[in-house]
Amino acid sequence: MKKFVHFLKLAVTVITVGTVTGLLVMTYALRDSGDIGTPYVEGEEIITALEKVSLVGLNLKMSGLAYHDELPRNYVISQDPKPGNGLKAGRDVRVVISKGVRDVVMPDVREMPLHQAESILKRRGFNLSAKNHAHSAIKEGHVIAQLPPRGRRIGNEKNVELLISRGPWPRRFILSDFRGEDAFEITGDIQRAGLKLGKLRYSSEKSDRSEIMPGAVIGQEPLPGKPVIKGDEISLTIRSGDTDLKNRRSYTLYNYTLPSKKGGIVKVVSDNIDGEKDIYIRSHKGGQMISILLEVAGTTSVRVYIDGELASVKQFKPM
């Protein structure tokens, strides 16, 4: 009996020592490896991030605020330590919180030249997504309207549309009937109306009007009575003249561009079988082009003077 009691005491002692030892080992093990893996909270809303961190025994602490191009206000931009790194219980996880997208105020670029408006928008980070054009009282090439309007606070979407002026609506008028008129004489009328001389064609076709002489207009395009606007071209068909090359008369469009740095009083002189005469006198700036309907009567030479100085000589043969 004594042996049994002694054995029982020995067994209890062994169990007690083992239990205490196990507890001590677990305590030291927990103490030595007590790091808690930091949860991943980047991109989370602040309340959700707080719940995740608190659940594992850590504290959430805001270390700063910053604007972000994608994350809305009150979302976590970054965290320290990074996800998965160990922390002791009760330590802080520091996070940077988004203030949302930085708002930019839309500038007023109306009535600015397009190149200036584009420069301002580019410097402020805007993207010119569309350019439309319309006639307006605003100067040609300047901004009529903008979308978004001035003063609007813009977030992430910074696309801008501009409406650009084509200048005033062109003035329309009804084209006169030049048929039967001397081609040379009506040239000034055409140009003073803001129209351009187009193609010249010669025809020997008989006219119903016997009084139409060689050199007169017998056809035009557009036709008389048609609406035209400034800058439109007027093409003429001219009654051909003599068959004798020496005396034959025709008309041609003579163009001359002034040197870029030389302007002044431009005088054009023609010399043909009818003699020498001034056919054009007007002031021009350097680089401008002049257009003259030239009567070619036999071999014809043309001289251009700028402020009395000879600038160009050209010769024409009748067609």
TORKOL-4160 file (C-alpha; in steps of 0.2 Angstrom, whole numbers, padded with zeros to 4 digits, m for minus):
319
<pt num="1" X="0000" Y="0000" Z="0000"/>
<pt num="2" X="0014" Y="0012" Z="0004"/>
<pt num="3" X="0022" Y="0008" Z="m0012"/>
<pt num="4" X="0006" Y="0013" Z="m0021"/>
<pt num="5" X="0004" Y="0029" Z="m0012"/>
<pt num="6" X="0023" Y="0033" Z="m0016"/>
<pt num="7" X="0020" Y="0029" Z="m0034"/>
<pt num="8" X="0005" Y="0040" Z="m0035"/>
<pt num="9" X="0014" Y="0055" Z="m0027"/>
<pt num="10" X="0028" Y="0053" Z="m0039"/>
<pt num="11" X="0016" Y="0053" Z="m0054"/>
<pt num="12" X="0007" Y="0069" Z="m0048"/>
<pt num="13" X="0024" Y="0077" Z="m0046"/>
<pt num="14" X="0029" Y="0073" Z="m0064"/>
<pt num="15" X="0012" Y="0079" Z="m0071"/>
<pt num="16" X="0013" Y="0095" Z="m0061"/>
<pt num="17" X="0031" Y="0099" Z="m0066"/>
<pt num="18" X="0027" Y="0095" Z="m0085"/>
<pt num="19" X="0012" Y="0106" Z="m0084"/>
<pt num="20" X="0021" Y="0121" Z="m0077"/>
<pt num="21" X="0036" Y="0118" Z="m0089"/>
<pt num="22" X="0023" Y="0118" Z="m0103"/>
<pt num="23" X="0015" Y="0134" Z="m0097"/>
<pt num="24" X="0032" Y="0142" Z="m0095"/>
<pt num="25" X="0037" Y="0137" Z="m0113"/>
<pt num="26" X="0021" Y="0143" Z="m0120"/>
<pt num="27" X="0023" Y="0160" Z="m0111"/>
<pt num="28" X="0041" Y="0163" Z="m0117"/>
<pt num="29" X="0036" Y="0157" Z="m0134"/>
<pt num="30" X="0022" Y="0169" Z="m0135"/>
<pt num="31" X="0033" Y="0183" Z="m0128"/>
<pt num="32" X="0047" Y="0179" Z="m0140"/>
<pt num="33" X="0036" Y="0177" Z="m0155"/>
<pt num="34" X="0022" Y="0190" Z="m0150"/>
<pt num="35" X="0023" Y="0200" Z="m0167"/>
<pt num="36" X="0006" Y="0203" Z="m0175"/>
<pt num="37" X="0006" Y="0203" Z="m0194"/>
<pt num="38" X="0000" Y="0221" Z="m0200"/>
<pt num="39" X="m0016" Y="0219" Z="m0210"/>
<pt num="40" X="m0017" Y="0227" Z="m0227"/>
<pt num="41" X="m0027" Y="0243" Z="m0227"/>
<pt num="42" X="m0021" Y="0253" Z="m0241"/>
<pt num="43" X="m0035" Y="0258" Z="m0252"/>
<pt num="44" X="m0048" Y="0255" Z="m0238"/>
<pt num="45" X="m0060" Y="0267" Z="m0232"/>
<pt num="46" X="m0054" Y="0274" Z="m0215"/>
<pt num="47" X="m0068" Y="0265" Z="m0204"/>
<pt num="48" X="m0064" Y="0249" Z="m0213"/>
<pt num="49" X="m0046" Y="0251" Z="m0210"/>
<pt num="50" X="m0049" Y="0255" Z="m0191"/>
<pt num="51" X="m0059" Y="0239" Z="m0189"/>
<pt num="52" X="m0045" Y="0228" Z="m0197"/>
<pt num="53" X="m0031" Y="0235" Z="m0187"/>
<pt num="54" X="m0041" Y="0235" Z="m0170"/>
<pt num="55" X="m0047" Y="0217" Z="m0173"/>
<pt num="56" X="m0029" Y="0211" Z="m0172"/>
<pt num="57" X="m0024" Y="0221" Z="m0157"/>
<pt num="58" X="m0016" Y="0236" Z="m0165"/>
<pt num="59" X="m0019" Y="0255" Z="m0166"/>
<pt num="60" X="m0023" Y="0265" Z="m0181"/>
<pt num="61" X="m0015" Y="0282" Z="m0181"/>
<pt num="62" X="m0016" Y="0295" Z="m0195"/>
<pt num="63" X="0001" Y="0302" Z="m0200"/>
<pt num="64" X="m0004" Y="0314" Z="m0213"/>
<pt num="65" X="m0016" Y="0320" Z="m0227"/>
<pt num="66" X="m0013" Y="0321" Z="m0246"/>
<pt num="67" X="m0022" Y="0324" Z="m0262"/>
<pt num="68" X="m0024" Y="0308" Z="m0273"/>
<pt num="69" X="m0029" Y="0307" Z="m0292"/>
<pt num="70" X="m0039" Y="0291" Z="m0289"/>
<pt num="71" X="m0043" Y="0288" Z="m0271"/>
<pt num="72" X="m0058" Y="0297" Z="m0264"/>
<pt num="73" X="m0058" Y="0307" Z="m0248"/>
<pt num="74" X="m0055" Y="0297" Z="m0232"/>
<pt num="75" X="m0047" Y="0282" Z="m0240"/>
<pt num="76" X="m0030" Y="0275" Z="m0235"/>
<pt num="77" X="m0016" Y="0280" Z="m0247"/>
<pt num="78" X="m0001" Y="0272" Z="m0238"/>
<pt num="79" X="0003" Y="0263" Z="m0222"/>
<pt num="80" X="0018" Y="0260" Z="m0211"/>
<pt num="81" X="0023" Y="0247" Z="m0208"/>
<pt num="82" X="0019" Y="0239" Z="m0224"/>
<pt num="83" X="0006" Y="0224" Z="m0224"/>
<pt num="84" X="0013" Y="0208" Z="m0217"/>
<pt num="85" X="0026" Y="0216" Z="m0206"/>
<pt num="86" X="0026" Y="0211" Z="m0188"/>
<pt num="87" X="0021" Y="0223" Z="m0173"/>
<pt num="88" X="0019" Y="0220" Z="m0155"/>
<pt num="89" X="0001" Y="0221" Z="m0148"/>
<pt num="90" X="m0004" Y="0239" Z="m0145"/>
<pt num="91" X="0008" Y="0247" Z="m0157"/>
<pt num="92" X="0003" Y="0259" Z="m0170"/>
<pt num="93" X="0000" Y="0257" Z="m0189"/>
<pt num="94" X="0002" Y="0274" Z="m0196"/>
<pt num="95" X="m0008" Y="0279" Z="m0212"/>
<pt num="96" X="m0009" Y="0293" Z="m0224"/>
<pt num="97" X="m0027" Y="0298" Z="m0228"/>
<pt num="98" X="m0033" Y="0304" Z="m0245"/>
<pt num="99" X="m0040" Y="0322" Z="m0246"/>
<pt num="100" X="m0048" Y="0317" Z="m0263"/>
<pt num="101" X="m0043" Y="0324" Z="m0280"/>
<pt num="102" X="m0036" Y="0341" Z="m0280"/>
<pt num="103" X="m0049" Y="0353" Z="m0287"/>
<pt num="104" X="m0043" Y="0366" Z="m0300"/>
<pt num="105" X="m0053" Y="0381" Z="m0305"/>
<pt num="106" X="m0057" Y="0383" Z="m0323"/>
<pt num="107" X="m0049" Y="0399" Z="m0330"/>
<pt num="108" X="m0058" Y="0411" Z="m0342"/>
<pt num="109" X="m0050" Y="0410" Z="m0359"/>
<pt num="110" X="m0065" Y="0418" Z="m0369"/>
<pt num="111" X="m0060" Y="0431" Z="m0382"/>
<pt num="112" X="m0042" Y="0425" Z="m0381"/>
<pt num="113" X="m0032" Y="0420" Z="m0396"/>
<pt num="114" X="m0032" Y="0401" Z="m0398"/>
<pt num="115" X="m0014" Y="0399" Z="m0396"/>
<pt num="116" X="m0014" Y="0409" Z="m0379"/>
<pt num="117" X="m0029" Y="0399" Z="m0373"/>
<pt num="118" X="m0021" Y="0382" Z="m0377"/>
<pt num="119" X="m0005" Y="0388" Z="m0368"/>
<pt num="120" X="m0014" Y="0393" Z="m0352"/>
<pt num="121" X="m0024" Y="0377" Z="m0351"/>
<pt num="122" X="m0009" Y="0366" Z="m0354"/>
<pt num="123" X="0001" Y="0374" Z="m0340"/>
<pt num="124" X="m0014" Y="0371" Z="m0328"/>
<pt num="125" X="m0015" Y="0353" Z="m0333"/>
<pt num="126" X="m0031" Y="0353" Z="m0343"/>
<pt num="127" X="m0033" Y="0343" Z="m0359"/>
<pt num="128" X="m0041" Y="0351" Z="m0374"/>
<pt num="129" X="m0052" Y="0337" Z="m0380"/>
<pt num="130" X="m0062" Y="0346" Z="m0394"/>
<pt num="131" X="m0062" Y="0362" Z="m0405"/>
<pt num="132" X="m0077" Y="0368" Z="m0414"/>
<pt num="133" X="m0079" Y="0383" Z="m0425"/>
<pt num="134" X="m0093" Y="0395" Z="m0429"/>
<pt num="135" X="m0095" Y="0413" Z="m0436"/>
<pt num="136" X="m0096" Y="0426" Z="m0423"/>
<pt num="137" X="m0093" Y="0445" Z="m0419"/>
<pt num="138" X="m0078" Y="0439" Z="m0409"/>
<pt num="139" X="m0062" Y="0441" Z="m0419"/>
<pt num="140" X="m0057" Y="0427" Z="m0430"/>
<pt num="141" X="m0046" Y="0414" Z="m0422"/>
<pt num="142" X="m0052" Y="0419" Z="m0404"/>
<pt num="143" X="m0062" Y="0409" Z="m0391"/>
<pt num="144" X="m0080" Y="0412" Z="m0392"/>
<pt num="145" X="m0085" Y="0400" Z="m0378"/>
<pt num="146" X="m0078" Y="0386" Z="m0366"/>
<pt num="147" X="m0084" Y="0371" Z="m0358"/>
<pt num="148" X="m0083" Y="0369" Z="m0342"/>
<pt num="149" X="m0087" Y="0387" Z="m0339"/>
<pt num="150" X="m0075" Y="0399" Z="m0330"/>
<pt num="151" X="m0074" Y="0397" Z="m0311"/>
<pt num="152" X="m0080" Y="0379" Z="m0311"/>
<pt num="153" X="m0070" Y="0368" Z="m0299"/>
<pt num="154" X="m0063" Y="0353" Z="m0309"/>
<pt num="155" X="m0058" Y="0337" Z="m0301"/>
<pt num="156" X="m0050" Y="0322" Z="m0310"/>
<pt num="157" X="m0058" Y="0325" Z="m0327"/>
<pt num="158" X="m0050" Y="0340" Z="m0334"/>
<pt num="159" X="m0056" Y="0339" Z="m0352"/>
<pt num="160" X="m0060" Y="0356" Z="m0360"/>
<pt num="161" X="m0070" Y="0360" Z="m0376"/>
<pt num="162" X="m0068" Y="0377" Z="m0385"/>
<pt num="163" X="m0078" Y="0386" Z="m0398"/>
<pt num="164" X="m0067" Y="0396" Z="m0410"/>
<pt num="165" X="m0073" Y="0411" Z="m0420"/>
<pt num="166" X="m0072" Y="0410" Z="m0439"/>
<pt num="167" X="m0075" Y="0429" Z="m0439"/>
<pt num="168" X="m0091" Y="0438" Z="m0444"/>
<pt num="169" X="m0104" Y="0430" Z="m0455"/>
<pt num="170" X="m0099" Y="0434" Z="m0473"/>
<pt num="171" X="m0109" Y="0447" Z="m0482"/>
<pt num="172" X="m0119" Y="0439" Z="m0496"/>
<pt num="173" X="m0124" Y="0449" Z="m0512"/>
<pt num="174" X="m0131" Y="0445" Z="m0529"/>
<pt num="175" X="m0118" Y="0444" Z="m0543"/>
<pt num="176" X="m0120" Y="0457" Z="m0557"/>
<pt num="177" X="m0121" Y="0453" Z="m0575"/>
<pt num="178" X="m0104" Y="0457" Z="m0583"/>
<pt num="179" X="m0109" Y="0450" Z="m0600"/>
<pt num="180" X="m0106" Y="0463" Z="m0614"/>
<pt num="181" X="m0094" Y="0473" Z="m0603"/>
<pt num="182" X="m0076" Y="0476" Z="m0607"/>
<pt num="183" X="m0066" Y="0463" Z="m0598"/>
<pt num="184" X="m0052" Y="0475" Z="m0593"/>
<pt num="185" X="m0064" Y="0488" Z="m0586"/>
<pt num="186" X="m0074" Y="0476" Z="m0575"/>
<pt num="187" X="m0059" Y="0469" Z="m0566"/>
<pt num="188" X="m0059" Y="0484" Z="m0554"/>
<pt num="189" X="m0077" Y="0481" Z="m0550"/>
<pt num="190" X="m0074" Y="0463" Z="m0546"/>
<pt num="191" X="m0060" Y="0466" Z="m0535"/>
<pt num="192" X="m0068" Y="0481" Z="m0526"/>
<pt num="193" X="m0082" Y="0469" Z="m0522"/>
<pt num="194" X="m0070" Y="0458" Z="m0513"/>
<pt num="195" X="m0071" Y="0444" Z="m0526"/>
<pt num="196" X="m0057" Y="0435" Z="m0535"/>
<pt num="197" X="m0053" Y="0433" Z="m0553"/>
<pt num="198" X="m0054" Y="0415" Z="m0557"/>
<pt num="199" X="m0051" Y="0406" Z="m0574"/>
<pt num="200" X="m0051" Y="0416" Z="m0590"/>
<pt num="201" X="m0057" Y="0407" Z="m0606"/>
<pt num="202" X="m0058" Y="0414" Z="m0624"/>
<pt num="203" X="m0071" Y="0409" Z="m0637"/>
<pt num="204" X="m0074" Y="0415" Z="m0655"/>
<pt num="205" X="m0093" Y="0409" Z="m0654"/>
<pt num="206" X="m0105" Y="0421" Z="m0662"/>
<pt num="207" X="m0116" Y="0431" Z="m0650"/>
<pt num="208" X="m0134" Y="0435" Z="m0652"/>
<pt num="209" X="m0129" Y="0453" Z="m0648"/>
<pt num="210" X="m0120" Y="0459" Z="m0663"/>
<pt num="211" X="m0113" Y="0474" Z="m0653"/>
<pt num="212" X="m0102" Y="0463" Z="m0642"/>
<pt num="213" X="m0084" Y="0467" Z="m0648"/>
<pt num="214" X="m0069" Y="0457" Z="m0646"/>
<pt num="215" X="m0062" Y="0458" Z="m0628"/>
<pt num="216" X="m0080" Y="0459" Z="m0620"/>
<pt num="217" X="m0086" Y="0446" Z="m0608"/>
<pt num="218" X="m0098" Y="0434" Z="m0616"/>
<pt num="219" X="m0100" Y="0422" Z="m0601"/>
<pt num="220" X="m0097" Y="0421" Z="m0582"/>
<pt num="221" X="m0097" Y="0408" Z="m0568"/>
<pt num="222" X="m0106" Y="0409" Z="m0557"/>
<pt num="223" X="m0121" Y="0416" Z="m0567"/>
<pt num="224" X="m0128" Y="0433" Z="m0565"/>
<pt num="225" X="m0141" Y="0434" Z="m0550"/>
<pt num="226" X="m0132" Y="0420" Z="m0540"/>
<pt num="227" X="m0128" Y="0424" Z="m0522"/>
<pt num="228" X="m0109" Y="0426" Z="m0519"/>
<pt num="229" X="m0098" Y="0430" Z="m0504"/>
<pt num="230" X="m0082" Y="0439" Z="m0501"/>
<pt num="231" X="m0067" Y="0429" Z="m0508"/>
<pt num="232" X="m0078" Y="0419" Z="m0521"/>
<pt num="233" X="m0069" Y="0417" Z="m0538"/>
<pt num="234" X="m0077" Y="0424" Z="m0554"/>
<pt num="235" X="m0072" Y="0415" Z="m0570"/>
<pt num="236" X="m0075" Y="0424" Z="m0586"/>
<pt num="237" X="m0077" Y="0419" Z="m0605"/>
<pt num="238" X="m0070" Y="0433" Z="m0616"/>
<pt num="239" X="m0074" Y="0436" Z="m0634"/>
<pt num="240" X="m0058" Y="0432" Z="m0644"/>
<pt num="241" X="m0051" Y="0445" Z="m0656"/>
<pt num="242" X="m0040" Y="0447" Z="m0671"/>
<pt num="243" X="m0033" Y="0431" Z="m0679"/>
<pt num="244" X="m0018" Y="0441" Z="m0684"/>
<pt num="245" X="m0005" Y="0437" Z="m0670"/>
<pt num="246" X="0003" Y="0454" Z="m0671"/>
<pt num="247" X="m0013" Y="0463" Z="m0668"/>
<pt num="248" X="m0022" Y="0449" Z="m0658"/>
<pt num="249" X="m0029" Y="0455" Z="m0641"/>
<pt num="250" X="m0032" Y="0444" Z="m0625"/>
<pt num="251" X="m0033" Y="0445" Z="m0607"/>
<pt num="252" X="m0023" Y="0437" Z="m0593"/>
<pt num="253" X="m0022" Y="0437" Z="m0574"/>
<pt num="254" X="m0005" Y="0445" Z="m0569"/>
<pt num="255" X="0000" Y="0442" Z="m0551"/>
<pt num="256" X="0015" Y="0450" Z="m0542"/>
<pt num="257" X="0020" Y="0448" Z="m0524"/>
<pt num="258" X="0030" Y="0462" Z="m0516"/>
<pt num="259" X="0046" Y="0458" Z="m0507"/>
<pt num="260" X="0043" Y="0454" Z="m0489"/>
<pt num="261" X="0052" Y="0469" Z="m0482"/>
<pt num="262" X="0048" Y="0482" Z="m0495"/>
<pt num="263" X="0032" Y="0491" Z="m0497"/>
<pt num="264" X="0026" Y="0507" Z="m0504"/>
<pt num="265" X="0017" Y="0515" Z="m0519"/>
<pt num="266" X="0016" Y="0501" Z="m0532"/>
<pt num="267" X="0014" Y="0507" Z="m0550"/>
<pt num="268" X="0011" Y="0495" Z="m0564"/>
<pt num="269" X="0014" Y="0500" Z="m0582"/>
<pt num="270" X="0010" Y="0491" Z="m0598"/>
<pt num="271" X="0017" Y="0493" Z="m0615"/>
<pt num="272" X="0009" Y="0486" Z="m0630"/>
<pt num="273" X="0003" Y="0490" Z="m0648"/>
<pt num="274" X="m0008" Y="0504" Z="m0640"/>
<pt num="275" X="0006" Y="0512" Z="m0632"/>
<pt num="276" X="0012" Y="0514" Z="m0614"/>
<pt num="277" X="0000" Y="0517" Z="m0600"/>
<pt num="278" X="m0002" Y="0516" Z="m0581"/>
<pt num="279" X="m0014" Y="0502" Z="m0577"/>
<pt num="280" X="m0012" Y="0501" Z="m0558"/>
<pt num="281" X="m0007" Y="0513" Z="m0544"/>
<pt num="282" X="m0010" Y="0508" Z="m0525"/>
<pt num="283" X="m0001" Y="0508" Z="m0509"/>
<pt num="284" X="0004" Y="0490" Z="m0502"/>
<pt num="285" X="0014" Y="0483" Z="m0488"/>
<pt num="286" X="0028" Y="0471" Z="m0490"/>
<pt num="287" X="0024" Y="0453" Z="m0494"/>
<pt num="288" X="0006" Y="0457" Z="m0501"/>
<pt num="289" X="0001" Y="0451" Z="m0518"/>
<pt num="290" X="m0008" Y="0461" Z="m0531"/>
<pt num="291" X="m0019" Y="0454" Z="m0545"/>
<pt num="292" X="m0022" Y="0463" Z="m0561"/>
<pt num="293" X="m0032" Y="0458" Z="m0577"/>
<pt num="294" X="m0019" Y="0463" Z="m0590"/>
<pt num="295" X="m0024" Y="0467" Z="m0608"/>
<pt num="296" X="m0012" Y="0458" Z="m0620"/>
<pt num="297" X="m0012" Y="0468" Z="m0636"/>
<pt num="298" X="0001" Y="0460" Z="m0647"/>
<pt num="299" X="0017" Y="0458" Z="m0638"/>
<pt num="300" X="0015" Y="0466" Z="m0621"/>
<pt num="301" X="0028" Y="0470" Z="m0607"/>
<pt num="302" X="0023" Y="0474" Z="m0589"/>
<pt num="303" X="0034" Y="0484" Z="m0577"/>
<pt num="304" X="0032" Y="0486" Z="m0559"/>
<pt num="305" X="0038" Y="0501" Z="m0549"/>
<pt num="306" X="0039" Y="0502" Z="m0530"/>
<pt num="307" X="0041" Y="0520" Z="m0524"/>
<pt num="308" X="0048" Y="0524" Z="m0541"/>
<pt num="309" X="0061" Y="0510" Z="m0541"/>
<pt num="310" X="0059" Y="0497" Z="m0555"/>
<pt num="311" X="0056" Y="0480" Z="m0546"/>
<pt num="312" X="0050" Y="0468" Z="m0560"/>
<pt num="313" X="0048" Y="0467" Z="m0579"/>
<pt num="314" X="0038" Y="0453" Z="m0588"/>
<pt num="315" X="0033" Y="0450" Z="m0606"/>
<pt num="316" X="0017" Y="0442" Z="m0612"/>
<pt num="317" X="0012" Y="0435" Z="m0629"/>
<pt num="318" X="m0006" Y="0436" Z="m0635"/>
<pt num="319" X="m0015" Y="0419" Z="m0634"/>
